[in-house]
């Protein structure tokens, strides 16, 4: 199991004990006071003596008794104000983020007004309006805390709303209350818990300050803040009357802060493995070296090995492709090369050396310095790789600023970097925010940022998953050229073996965390020696063979078309002043399939969002079963929402990490089949899991315990739970390795045949329409360039866009007799 941070645990125990003691004393103190708090027991400012161990105050009352009786109001009032502030602030923040538009603007303007007023002035105004005394101070404190809570919750909610599982919930017609309470709120729990602790400290401070100013409890009531106010003139005569209540407030604040710091510490990378005892035979010119790297995952059943004694070396100018089935440890190895391990992983042994630095043993500041000078990284998910508030130029500029590039030199480097990844370098594009870019454009901006400072090592995690074949091939060719021109060493996590055959110097195959094969790309991909390598290559070759077979099918006279289940006429869509779609028209019959292909940024995902009702700035007609669909979700009936289901692109973002698989699938089942009792609901979940090829034991798992292919199957099961007539599939194979992708495509084809479900499939992979059959539409620049049967477009395309896509499809090396690849650790 994971070794715990014992110093942090000890601090948490000490801080928690002190805080509990202070709060317990405050709540139970009135019962322990030796005298009534207002009783005069001695002369004013009397010294400490037997009956009055802390002396008396300005009235001659016992300081100890008033101290014991004066904390209850402060603690209870702080908790009450915090609760009211959080109930109102969290609700307003989540609604502002979810609804946007006027609601968001109104909420932000109110918070701006409150934040613009100095704290003491706002407190005074609110107390005057609400009235002096504990109730008035409690209301005032809640209002003082409110704007910061709204801002924090809104920002955190916006991050959660970027995930596909939220859009899937909206698309199936869930209410705003359900989306906020069941989808968003569970994922805000850690953020809200940490922030609530901070706000409690703030509430104590505000209420104590109000007491000191005379706004809170009024004489002769006992209150710590009031005690400081009343006895300040006698500080030189009886300092304990002021120092003791001040120390109580300070102790409450400090213990709460210490507990927060211990409960929510800065994340500590797991770097507890021992260093190698001595040197080993290694390439002295290697800029990246992994030696015997072993990493474990901490699970309820004990540690599970993710990387097992991994050895890799890489020189500048060389491109190494890291391939393997889902869950083989590819991303873990890539991140470990940069000195990073995800939460829940433990470094057990071995070393990662980047540009001469053992990065798994560096402190945070030194590690950041090494990364900024020598490394670049592009994550897989294009939506989380860019800061949502920064424009394209600002994002690249931040990377260059962090690496010490002078301001005057940045503009040209920014334009050069975006040109290198085949993006426009005009001012209009550089001013765009991430939400104004397609997934492929975001991925290329992230790559441009990683390349901007000319790193020694470039780590790429599936960099082409969001790109069409032509753009991906061009980008990889540019990477190949960059390496040859004395460029960086490139470690590329990939699943498209055909692309790797054309650009990689070497291919390394991982399976179960072990390096099972490594060698020149042509040799490994033509004659894989390991079982894992053979499975990957056979799946990739099968896709290419099926692609060619579909292309060579003879064209028959078309059958009379059935009445379309989905019909689109004259569809256009805009975002602000930009036209995203223009004049789109097509039909899909029951059990039919339309594959939409085209270059990145051409409008494919926008088309699916229009069909699902998630993009309502559109014109034209969309009909489901001959009935027009409203532009937005609110205008669609529950039956229309049920029959049109979205399967999102990213398997890592499509499932709520806080929910089990059973809960994810049961929710749409319960909505559309209310007659099911709990036992029937569980049986229906098991049936759907079986339909998508998963055992019933997966029902108790969460998304973090699933591979990419398993997550995609669960997303399909969730969509099927509604009994849809049409499935809208957005790049459902883009993040999957060839065997898993082939399985998912076969599953879609089986659903067409068995259930008669119509498919609209957006994809960059031309083997997907070849396998699914039906019709294909080529979408570019917001227009359908050509459409027709899949075989016809693959063999006799009439538009240059289609030709470019076909030319961009790579091929695997021919399995002719060659020298065997290096066999490593079978």
C-alpha positions in Angstrom: 0.0 0.0 0.0 1.0 3.6 -0.4 3.4 4.9 2.2 1.7 7.8 4.0 3.3 11.1 4.7 3.9 10.8 8.4 4.9 14.4 9.2 1.7 15.6 7.5 -0.4 13.1 9.4 1.2 14.2 12.7 0.5 17.9 11.9 -3.1 17.0 11.0 -3.6 15.2 14.3 -2.1 18.0 16.4 -4.0 20.7 14.6 -7.2 18.7 14.7 -6.8 18.1 18.4 -6.2 21.7 19.2 -9.1 22.9 17.0 -11.4 20.3 18.6 -10.3 21.4 22.1 -10.9 25.1 21.3 -14.3 24.5 19.7 -15.3 22.1 22.5 -14.2 24.6 25.1 -16.2 27.3 23.3 -19.4 25.2 23.1 -19.2 23.6 26.6 -17.5 26.6 28.3 -20.7 28.1 29.8 -21.2 24.9 31.7 -17.7 25.0 33.2 -17.7 28.7 34.1 -17.2 29.1 37.9 -19.3 32.3 38.0 -22.1 33.8 35.9 -20.4 35.8 33.2 -22.0 39.1 34.3 -21.6 38.7 38.1 -19.3 41.2 39.8 -16.9 39.2 42.0 -14.1 41.8 42.7 -13.0 45.3 42.0 -12.5 46.4 38.4 -9.2 45.2 36.8 -8.5 43.1 39.9 -5.3 40.9 39.8 -5.3 37.2 39.4 -6.0 35.4 42.7 -7.6 32.2 44.0 -11.2 32.9 43.2 -10.4 34.7 40.0 -7.3 32.9 38.4 -7.3 35.3 35.4 -8.3 38.4 37.4 -11.3 40.6 36.7 -12.4 42.9 33.8 -13.5 46.6 33.7 -16.7 45.7 35.6 -15.1 43.4 38.2 -16.4 40.2 36.5 -14.3 37.1 36.4 -12.3 37.0 33.2 -12.1 33.2 33.2 -15.9 32.9 33.4 -16.4 35.4 30.6 -13.8 33.6 28.5 -15.5 30.2 29.0 -18.9 31.7 28.2 -17.8 34.0 25.3 -16.8 31.5 22.6 -20.1 29.7 22.0 -21.7 32.6 20.1 -18.6 33.1 18.0 -18.3 29.5 16.9 -22.1 28.9 16.3 -22.5 32.2 14.6 -19.5 31.5 12.3 -20.9 28.1 11.3 -24.4 29.5 10.7 -23.0 32.4 8.6 -20.8 30.0 6.6 -23.7 27.6 6.0 -26.0 30.4 4.7 -23.2 31.9 2.6 -22.3 28.5 1.0 -25.9 27.6 0.3 -26.5 30.8 -1.5 -23.0 31.2 -3.0 -22.7 27.6 -4.3 -26.2 27.7 -5.8 -25.5 31.1 -7.5 -22.0 30.1 -8.7 -23.2 26.8 -10.2 -26.2 28.3 -11.9 -24.1 31.1 -13.4 -21.7 28.6 -14.9 -24.4 26.3 -16.2 -26.8 28.8 -17.6 -24.3 31.5 -18.8 -25.6 34.5 -20.6 -27.6 37.0 -18.6 -27.7 34.8 -15.5 -23.9 34.7 -15.5 -23.6 38.4 -16.2 -26.0 39.4 -13.4 -24.4 37.1 -10.8 -20.9 38.4 -11.7 -22.0 42.1 -11.6 -23.5 41.6 -8.1 -20.3 40.0 -6.8 -18.2 42.7 -8.4 -20.2 45.4 -6.5 -19.7 43.5 -3.2 -16.0 42.9 -3.9 -15.4 46.6 -4.8 -16.3 47.8 -1.3 -13.7 47.7 1.5 -14.4 44.9 4.0 -14.9 47.1 7.1 -17.1 49.5 5.2 -19.2 46.6 3.8 -19.5 45.1 7.2 -20.6 48.4 8.8 -23.2 49.1 6.1 -24.6 45.7 6.4 -24.8 45.7 10.2 -26.6 49.1 10.1 -29.0 47.6 7.5 -29.6 44.3 9.4 -29.3 45.7 12.9 -26.7 45.3 15.7 -26.5 42.1 17.6 -25.6 38.5 16.8 -28.3 38.1 14.1 -27.3 41.2 12.3 -23.6 40.3 12.4 -24.4 36.8 11.2 -26.3 38.2 8.1 -23.6 40.7 7.4 -20.9 38.0 7.7 -22.7 35.8 5.2 -22.9 38.6 2.7 -19.2 39.4 3.2 -18.3 35.8 2.5 -20.7 35.4 -0.4 -18.9 37.0 -3.4 -15.7 35.0 -3.0 -17.7 31.8 -2.6 -19.6 32.5 -5.8 -16.4 33.2 -7.7 -14.7 30.0 -6.5 -17.7 27.8 -7.1 -18.3 29.3 -10.6 -14.7 28.7 -11.7 -14.7 25.1 -10.4 -18.0 24.4 -12.0 -16.8 25.7 -15.4 -14.0 23.2 -15.2 -16.4 20.4 -14.5 -18.8 21.5 -17.3 -16.0 20.9 -19.8 -16.3 17.1 -19.3 -18.3 15.0 -21.7 -20.4 13.4 -19.0 -22.1 16.7 -18.4 -23.0 17.2 -22.0 -24.2 13.6 -22.2 -26.6 14.3 -19.2 -27.8 17.5 -20.9 -28.3 15.8 -24.2 -30.5 13.1 -22.7 -32.7 15.8 -21.1 -31.7 15.8 -17.5 -32.9 18.8 -15.5 -30.6 21.5 -14.4 -31.1 20.4 -10.8 -29.9 16.9 -11.6 -26.9 18.1 -13.6 -25.8 20.4 -10.7 -26.6 18.0 -7.8 -25.7 14.6 -9.4 -23.1 15.4 -12.0 -21.3 18.6 -10.9 -21.5 18.8 -7.1 -19.8 15.4 -6.4 -16.8 16.6 -8.4 -16.6 19.9 -6.5 -16.5 18.2 -3.1 -12.8 18.4 -2.5 -12.6 22.0 -3.7 -15.6 23.1 -1.6 -14.3 21.3 1.5 -11.0 23.1 1.3 -12.6 26.4 0.5 -15.2 26.0 3.3 -12.4 25.6 5.8 -10.8 28.9 4.6 -14.2 30.6 4.8 -14.7 29.4 8.3 -11.5 31.1 9.3 -12.7 34.2 7.5 -16.1 34.1 9.3 -14.5 33.8 12.7 -12.3 36.8 11.9 -15.2 38.9 10.6 -17.5 38.1 13.6 -14.6 38.7 16.1 -13.9 42.0 14.4 -17.6 42.9 14.5 -17.5 42.2 18.2 -14.5 44.3 18.7 -16.2 47.2 16.9 -19.2 46.8 19.1 -21.5 45.5 16.4 -22.1 42.0 17.8 -23.1 41.0 21.3 -24.0 43.9 23.5 -23.0 44.4 27.1 -23.3 42.6 29.5 -23.2 39.5 27.2 -20.0 37.5 27.1 -18.2 37.6 23.8 -14.5 37.3 23.0 -14.5 40.3 20.6 -16.5 42.4 23.0 -14.1 41.5 25.8 -11.2 42.9 23.8 -13.2 46.1 23.0 -14.4 46.7 26.6 -11.0 46.1 28.3 -8.6 47.8 25.9 -8.4 50.9 28.0 -7.3 48.9 31.0 -4.6 47.0 29.1 -1.8 48.3 31.3 -3.7 47.6 34.5 -5.0 44.1 33.7 -3.5 42.8 30.4 -5.1 39.3 30.9 -8.6 40.8 30.3 -7.5 41.6 26.7 -4.7 39.0 26.0 -6.7 35.9 27.0 -9.7 36.4 24.7 -7.3 37.6 21.9 -5.3 34.5 22.4 -8.4 32.3 22.2 -9.4 33.9 18.9 -5.9 33.5 17.6 -5.7 29.9 18.7 -9.0 29.1 16.9 -7.8 30.7 13.7 -4.3 29.1 13.7 -5.5 25.6 14.5 -8.2 25.8 11.8 -5.5 27.0 9.3 -3.1 24.3 10.3 -5.7 21.6 10.0 -6.6 22.9 6.5 -2.9 22.9 5.4 -2.6 19.3 6.7 -5.9 18.0 5.2 -5.2 19.6 1.8 -1.4 19.6 1.4 0.3 20.4 -1.9 0.5 17.3 -4.0 3.7 15.4 -3.4 4.9 13.4 -6.4 5.6 9.8 -5.5 9.5 9.7 -5.6 10.3 7.3 -2.9 12.2 4.7 -4.9 15.8 4.2 -4.1 18.5 5.4 -6.5 20.5 2.9 -8.4 23.6 1.9 -6.4 26.0 2.5 -9.2 26.5 3.2 -12.8 25.4 0.8 -15.5 26.3 0.4 -19.2 24.4 3.3 -20.8 24.5 5.4 -24.0 26.5 8.5 -22.9 24.7 10.5 -25.6 21.2 9.6 -24.5 19.2 12.7 -23.5 16.5 10.6 -21.9 17.1 7.4 -20.0 14.8 5.1 -18.1 16.6 2.4 -16.1 14.8 -0.4 -14.3 11.8 1.9 -13.7 9.1 0.2 -11.5 5.9 1.9 -10.6 3.0 0.5 -8.6 -0.7 1.6 -8.4 -2.3 1.6 -5.0 -5.5 -0.3 -5.1 -7.9 -1.6 -2.3 -6.5 -5.1 -2.9 -2.9 -4.0 -2.6 -0.3 -2.6 -5.0 -0.6 -3.4 -8.7 2.5 -3.1 -10.9 2.0 -0.5 -13.7 5.6 -0.4 -14.9 7.9 -3.4 -14.3 11.7 -2.7 -14.7 11.3 -0.5 -17.8 14.6 0.3 -19.6 14.6 2.9 -22.4 17.2 5.3 -23.9 16.7 8.0 -26.5 19.1 10.4 -28.2 18.5 13.8 -29.7 17.1 13.6 -33.2 15.5 10.2 -32.6 11.8 9.4 -32.5 10.7 6.5 -30.4 7.1 5.3 -30.6 5.7 3.7 -27.5 2.8 1.4 -28.4 0.8 -1.2 -26.6 -2.8 -2.2 -25.6 -4.9 0.0 -23.3 -3.6 -0.1 -19.7 -0.1 -1.3 -20.7 1.6 1.7 -19.0 2.4 3.9 -21.9 1.2 7.2 -20.4 2.7 6.4 -17.1 6.1 5.8 -18.7 5.9 9.0 -20.7 5.0 11.1 -17.6 7.7 9.4 -15.5 10.3 10.5 -18.1 9.4 14.0 -17.0 9.5 13.2 -13.3 5.7 13.1 -12.9 3.5 10.3 -11.5 -0.2 10.6 -11.3 -1.9 10.4 -7.8 -2.2 6.9 -6.6 1.0 5.7 -8.2 4.2 4.9 -6.2 7.8 4.9 -7.5 9.3 1.7 -6.3 12.6 1.4 -8.0 14.7 2.5 -11.0 15.5 5.9 -12.4 14.4 8.4 -15.0 17.2 10.7 -16.2 16.3 13.7 -18.3 19.2 15.7 -19.7 21.5 14.4 -17.1 19.1 15.0 -14.1 17.5 12.2 -12.1 14.0 13.8 -12.2 12.2 11.4 -9.9 14.4 12.5 -7.0 14.3 16.3 -7.6 12.5 18.8 -5.4 9.7 20.6 -7.0 11.5 23.9 -7.8 14.5 22.1 -9.3 12.2 19.8 -11.3 10.3 22.8 -12.8 13.6 24.3 -13.8 14.8 21.2 -15.5 11.5 20.8 -17.4 11.4 24.4 -18.5 14.9 24.2 -20.0 14.9 20.8 -21.5 11.4 19.3 -22.0 8.1 19.8 -23.8 4.9 17.9 -23.2 1.6 17.6 -25.0 -1.2 15.7 -23.2 -3.8 13.6 -25.0 -7.0 15.5 -24.2 -7.0 18.7 -26.3 -9.7 20.3 -24.1 -7.7 20.3 -20.9 -4.3 21.1 -22.4 -5.1 24.8 -22.8 -6.0 27.4 -20.1 -9.6 28.5 -20.9 -9.1 32.2 -20.1 -5.9 32.6 -22.3 -6.0 33.4 -26.0 -3.8 31.4 -28.4 -1.0 34.0 -28.3 -1.3 34.4 -24.6 -1.0 30.7 -24.1 2.2 30.4 -26.2 3.5 33.6 -24.6 3.2 32.2 -21.1 5.3 29.2 -22.1 8.0 31.4 -23.5 7.9 33.8 -20.5 8.3 30.9 -18.1 11.4 29.9 -20.1 13.0 33.3 -19.9 12.5 34.4 -23.5 12.6 38.2 -23.7 9.2 39.9 -24.4 10.5 41.4 -27.7 11.4 38.0 -29.1 8.1 36.3 -28.3 5.8 37.5 -31.1 8.0 36.1 -33.9 8.5 32.8 -32.0 4.8 32.5 -31.4 4.0 33.0 -35.1 6.8 30.6 -36.1 5.5 27.9 -33.7 1.9 28.1 -35.0 3.1 27.9 -38.6 5.2 24.9 -37.7 2.0 23.0 -36.7 0.1 24.2 -39.8 -2.1 26.8 -38.1 -2.8 30.3 -39.3 -0.5 33.0 -37.8 -2.8 35.9 -38.4 -3.9 38.2 -35.6 -7.5 37.0 -35.7 -6.5 33.4 -35.0 -4.0 34.3 -32.3 -6.8 36.3 -30.5 -9.1 33.2 -30.2 -9.9 31.5 -26.9 -9.8 27.7 -26.6 -13.6 27.4 -26.9 -13.4 29.0 -30.3 -11.1 26.2 -31.6 -11.8 22.7 -32.8 -10.4 19.8 -30.9 -7.7 19.3 -33.6 -6.8 23.0 -33.5 -6.5 22.9 -29.7 -4.1 19.9 -30.0 -1.9 21.7 -32.5 -1.8 24.8 -30.3 -0.6 22.7 -27.4 2.0 21.2 -29.6 3.1 24.6 -30.8 3.5 25.7 -27.2 5.7 22.6 -26.4 7.9 23.3 -29.5 8.2 27.0 -29.1 11.3 27.0 -26.9 13.1 24.2 -28.8 13.2 21.5 -26.1 15.8 18.7 -25.8 13.1 16.1 -25.2 9.5 16.2 -26.5 6.9 13.9 -24.9 3.7 13.5 -26.9 0.7 11.5 -25.6 -1.5 10.5 -28.6 -0.9 13.9 -30.4 -2.9 13.0 -33.5 -6.0 11.5 -31.8 -8.0 14.7 -32.6 -6.6 15.2 -36.1 -7.8 14.0 -39.5 -5.5 11.6 -41.4 -4.1 14.3 -43.8 -3.4 16.8 -41.0 -2.0 14.0 -38.7 0.3 12.8 -41.5 1.5 16.3 -42.2 2.1 17.0 -38.6 4.0 13.8 -38.0 6.1 14.4 -41.2 7.0 17.8 -39.7 8.0 16.1 -36.5 10.2 13.7 -38.4 11.8 16.6 -40.2 12.3 18.4 -36.9 14.1 15.5 -35.5 16.4 15.2 -38.5 17.3 18.9 -38.3 19.1 18.4 -35.0 15.8 18.6 -33.2 14.7 17.1 -29.9 14.4 13.5 -28.9 10.8 12.6 -29.2 9.0 10.0 -27.1 5.6 9.5 -28.7 2.8 7.5 -27.2 0.7 6.2 -30.1 -1.9 3.7 -31.1 -1.9 4.2 -34.9 0.8 1.8 -36.0 0.6 2.7 -39.7 1.5 6.3 -38.9 4.4 5.2 -36.8 5.7 3.1 -39.6 6.3 6.2 -41.7 8.0 8.5 -39.1 9.3 6.5 -36.1 13.0 5.5 -35.9 12.1 2.8 -33.3 9.0 1.2 -31.9 8.8 -0.1 -28.3 6.0 -2.4 -27.3 4.7 -2.4 -23.8 2.4 -5.1 -22.3 1.4 -5.2 -18.7 4.0 -2.6 -17.8 6.9 -4.6 -19.3 8.9 -3.8 -22.4 8.3 -6.9 -24.5 9.8 -5.7 -27.8 11.9 -2.9 -29.2 13.6 -2.4 -32.6 13.5 -0.4 -35.8 10.0 0.6 -36.8 10.0 -1.3 -40.1 11.2 -4.5 -38.5 8.9 -4.5 -35.5 5.8 -3.6 -37.5 6.6 -6.0 -40.3 7.7 -8.9 -38.1 6.6 -8.4 -34.5 8.2 -11.0 -32.2 6.1 -10.6 -29.1 2.5 -11.7 -28.7 1.4 -8.2 -27.8 3.1 -6.8 -30.9 1.5 -9.4 -33.1 -2.0 -8.6 -31.8 -1.5 -4.9 -32.4 -0.2 -5.4 -35.9 -2.8 -7.9 -36.9 -5.6 -5.6 -35.8 -4.1 -2.7 -37.7 -3.6 -4.8 -40.8 -7.1 -6.1 -40.5 -8.4 -2.6 -40.5 -6.4 -1.7 -43.6 -7.5 -4.9 -45.4 -11.1 -4.3 -44.6 -10.7 -0.7 -45.8 -9.4 -1.8 -49.2 -12.0 -4.6 -49.4 -14.8 -2.1 -48.8 -13.3 0.2 -51.4 -13.2 -2.6 -54.0 -16.8 -3.7 -53.5 -18.8 -3.4 -56.7 -21.5 -0.8 -56.7 -25.0 -2.1 -57.0 -28.1 -0.2 -58.0 -29.5 1.5 -54.9 -32.5 0.1 -53.2 -35.6 2.2 -52.7 -34.8 4.4 -49.6 -36.8 3.8 -46.5 -38.4 6.7 -44.7 -35.5 8.5 -42.9 -35.4 8.4 -39.1 -33.2 11.5 -39.2 -33.4 14.2 -41.9 -31.4 17.4 -42.1 -32.2 20.2 -44.5 -30.3 23.5 -45.0 -28.6 23.3 -41.7 -26.3 26.3 -40.8 -24.6 27.1 -37.6 -22.7 30.1 -36.2 -20.6 31.1 -33.2 -20.6 34.8 -32.9 -19.6 36.2 -36.3 -18.1 32.9 -37.5 -20.0 30.5 -39.8 -19.4 27.0 -38.7 -21.8 25.1 -40.9 -23.5 26.1 -44.1 -26.2 24.3 -46.1 -25.9 20.8 -44.6 -28.4 18.2 -45.9 -28.6 14.4 -45.5 -30.9 11.6 -44.5 -30.3 8.5 -42.3 -32.7 5.6 -42.5 -33.5 3.2 -39.6 -30.5 0.9 -39.1 -28.5 3.0 -41.5 -25.1 4.6 -41.0 -23.7 8.0 -42.1 -19.9 8.4 -41.4 -18.9 12.1 -41.4 -15.2 12.6 -42.2 -13.1 15.6 -43.0 -10.2 17.8 -41.9 -9.9 19.1 -38.4 -11.9 22.3 -37.8 -14.3 21.5 -40.6 -17.4 21.5 -38.4 -17.9 17.8 -37.7 -18.4 18.0 -33.9 -20.5 21.2 -34.3 -22.8 19.1 -36.6 -23.3 16.5 -33.9 -23.9 19.2 -31.3 -26.6 20.7 -33.5 -28.2 17.4 -33.9 -28.1 16.7 -30.1 -29.5 20.2 -29.3 -26.3 21.4 -27.6 -25.6 24.2 -30.1 -28.8 26.3 -30.7 -27.3 29.1 -32.7 -28.4 27.5 -35.9 -30.9 27.7 -38.8 -32.4 25.0 -41.1 -34.5 21.9 -40.3 -33.7 18.8 -38.4 -36.4 16.2 -38.4 -36.6 13.1 -36.2 -39.3 10.5 -37.4 -40.6 13.3 -39.6 -41.2 15.7 -36.7 -39.1 18.9 -36.6 -36.7 19.2 -33.7 -36.3 22.4 -31.7 -33.0 24.2 -31.9 -32.2 23.7 -28.2 -32.7 21.0 -25.6 -35.5 22.9 -23.8 -37.8 22.8 -26.8 -37.5 19.1 -27.3 -39.9 16.6 -25.9 -38.7 13.8 -23.5 -39.4 11.3 -26.3 -37.3 13.2 -28.8 -34.5 13.4 -26.3 -34.7 9.7 -25.6 -34.5 8.7 -29.3 -31.4 10.8 -30.1 -28.4 9.9 -27.9 -24.8 11.2 -27.9 -21.7 9.1 -27.4 -18.9 11.6 -26.6 -15.4 11.5 -28.0 -13.1 11.2 -25.0 -13.5 7.9 -23.0 -11.6 9.5 -20.1 -14.1 12.4 -19.9 -17.3 10.7 -20.8 -18.0 9.0 -17.5 -18.4 10.8 -14.1 -15.5 9.7 -12.0 -17.6 9.9 -8.8 -20.2 7.4 -10.0 -20.1 3.6 -10.4 -20.8 2.0 -13.7 -24.1 0.8 -12.4 -25.2 4.2 -11.3 -24.1 5.7 -14.7 -26.2 3.3 -16.7 -29.1 3.1 -14.2 -29.9 6.8 -14.4 -31.2 6.9 -18.0 -32.8 3.5 -17.4 -34.8 4.9 -14.5 -35.8 8.0 -16.4 -37.2 6.1 -19.4 -38.4 2.9 -17.7 -40.0 4.1 -14.4 -41.8 0.8 -14.0 -38.5 -1.0 -13.1 -38.0 -1.7 -9.4 -34.5 -1.8 -7.9 -34.0 -5.5 -8.7 -35.3 -5.0 -12.3 -33.0 -2.0 -12.6 -30.0 -4.0 -11.6 -31.0 -6.8 -14.1 -31.4 -4.2 -16.9 -27.9 -2.8 -16.1 -26.4 -6.3 -16.3 -28.2 -7.0 -19.6 -26.8 -3.8 -21.1 -23.3 -4.5 -19.9 -23.5 -8.0 -21.5 -24.7 -6.4 -24.8 -21.6 -4.2 -25.0 -19.4 -7.1 -24.0 -18.7 -6.4 -20.3 -19.2 -8.8 -17.3 -21.6 -7.8 -14.5 -18.6 -7.4 -12.1 -17.9 -4.1 -14.0 -21.1 -2.6 -12.5 -19.3 -1.8 -9.2 -16.3 -0.2 -10.8 -15.6 3.5 -11.3 -14.2 5.1 -14.4 -10.6 5.2 -13.0 -10.7 1.4 -12.8 -11.5 0.9 -16.5 -9.4 1.0 -19.6 -10.2 3.3 -22.5 -12.0 0.6 -24.4 -14.0 -0.4 -21.4 -15.0 3.2 -20.7 -16.2 3.6 -24.3 -18.3 0.5 -23.9 -19.9 1.9 -20.8 -20.7 5.1 -22.6 -22.4 3.1 -25.3 -24.4 1.1 -22.7 -25.5 4.4 -21.1 -26.7 5.7 -24.5 -28.5 2.4 -25.3 -30.2 2.5 -21.9 -32.6 5.1 -23.3 -33.6 2.9 -26.2 -32.5 5.4 -28.9 -33.4 5.4 -32.6 -30.2 7.3 -33.5 -26.7 7.2 -31.9 -24.5 10.2 -32.5 -20.9 9.0 -32.1 -18.1 11.5 -31.9 -14.7 10.0 -32.6 -15.4 6.9 -30.5 -12.2 5.2 -31.6 -9.7 8.1 -31.7 -8.2 7.3 -28.3 -8.1 3.5 -28.6 -5.4 1.1 -29.7 -6.2 -1.0 -32.9 -7.6 -4.1 -31.2 -9.8 -2.1 -28.9 -10.9 0.2 -31.7 -11.8 -2.8 -33.9 -13.9 -4.3 -31.1 -15.8 -1.0 -30.6 -16.5 -0.6 -34.3 -17.7 -4.2 -34.5 -20.0 -3.5 -31.6 -21.5 -0.5 -33.4 -22.1 -2.6 -36.5 -23.8 -5.3 -34.4 -26.0 -2.7 -32.7 -27.2 -1.6 -36.2 -28.0 -5.2 -37.2 -29.6 -6.4 -33.9 -31.4 -3.3 -32.8 -31.9 -1.3 -36.0 -30.2 1.7 -34.4 -29.2 4.4 -37.0 -25.6 5.8 -36.6 -24.2 9.2 -37.3 -20.4 8.7 -36.8 -17.9 11.5 -36.8 -14.4 10.1 -37.4 -10.9 10.9 -38.6 -10.1 7.2 -39.3 -11.2 6.1 -42.7 -11.1 2.5 -41.7 -14.2 3.2 -39.5 -16.6 3.9 -42.4 -15.0 1.1 -44.4 -15.9 -1.3 -41.6 -19.4 0.1 -40.9 -20.5 0.6 -44.5 -23.5 2.7 -45.4 -22.9 6.2 -46.6 -20.1 8.7 -46.1 -20.1 12.5 -46.2 -16.9 14.6 -46.4 -17.3 17.8 -44.4 -14.8 20.7 -44.8 -15.0 24.4 -44.1 -18.6 23.9 -42.9 -19.9 22.4 -46.1 -20.4 18.8 -47.3 -18.0 18.5 -50.2 -19.3 15.2 -51.4 -21.4 12.3 -50.1 -22.3 8.9 -51.3 -21.8 5.1 -50.5 -18.6 4.4 -48.6 -17.1 2.2 -51.4 -17.8 4.8 -54.1 -16.1 7.6 -52.2 -13.1 5.4 -51.3 -12.6 4.4 -54.9 -13.9 7.2 -57.0 -13.8 10.4 -55.0 -14.7 13.6 -56.9 -13.5 16.2 -54.5 -9.8 17.2 -53.7 -10.6 17.2 -50.0 -11.5 13.5 -50.1 -8.4 12.8 -52.2 -6.2 14.6 -49.6 -7.8 12.4 -46.8 -7.2 9.2 -48.8 -3.6 10.2 -49.6 -3.0 10.8 -45.9 -3.9 7.3 -44.9 -0.6 5.5 -44.0 0.2 1.9 -44.6 2.1 -0.8 -42.5 5.3 -2.3 -43.8 4.9 -5.4 -45.9 5.6 -8.6 -43.9 8.4 -9.7 -46.2 11.3 -11.7 -44.7 13.5 -9.3 -42.7 16.0 -9.5 -40.0 14.2 -10.1 -36.7 13.6 -7.2 -34.3 15.1 -7.0 -30.9 13.3 -9.3 -28.5 13.2 -7.9 -24.9 12.0 -9.6 -21.8 9.4 -12.0 -23.3 
